[in-house]
């Protein structure tokens, strides 16, 4: 009887370490897969954050360009005719990125597009005219300056330096610290019934 018990106890002694070893392997595998999942999520947020920062940079450039243009026209400086829409897409892209976070107020790309197109066409029209500015044109340019100065001030609240670090871009990609800026910008655009020069 004692001889029968001895091999059985040996079998038991092997079973416990093997079970523990399998458990360790299983936990290690789960931790690895979880860390890979987290890394993938971080990479996605980094990529999204980088796109948002690029859109914000373009939007700031657009607003500044329009303000420089209107100021030059008011001062009577000669300017080349043509479009200033190069970075205007940044405004639309910035607001569309914000809407992707499921904010309650959806942004209307069509209205934003109409807003910047009206300004662009109106400035192009004024540049093509000969002689001094009419009173209507001067009032329009001053109105654009007022509106765009406010919208540029809103965009300058966005931390463009976030892209200098990976963690900063990831935070932006997670929707941290800038969605209120997008709401303010959208509200400012929605307040404008139209930005077209009446004389056109």
Secondary structure by P-SEA (a helix, b strand, c coil): caaaaaaaaaaaaaaaaaaaaaaaaaaaaaaaaaaaaaaaaaaaaaaaaaaaaaaaaaaaaaaaaaaaaaaaaaacccccccccccccaaaaaaaaaaacccccccccaaaaaaaaaaaaaaaaaaaaccccccaaaaaaaaaaaaaaaaaaaaaacccccccccaaaaaaaaaccccaaaaaaaaaaaaaccccccccc
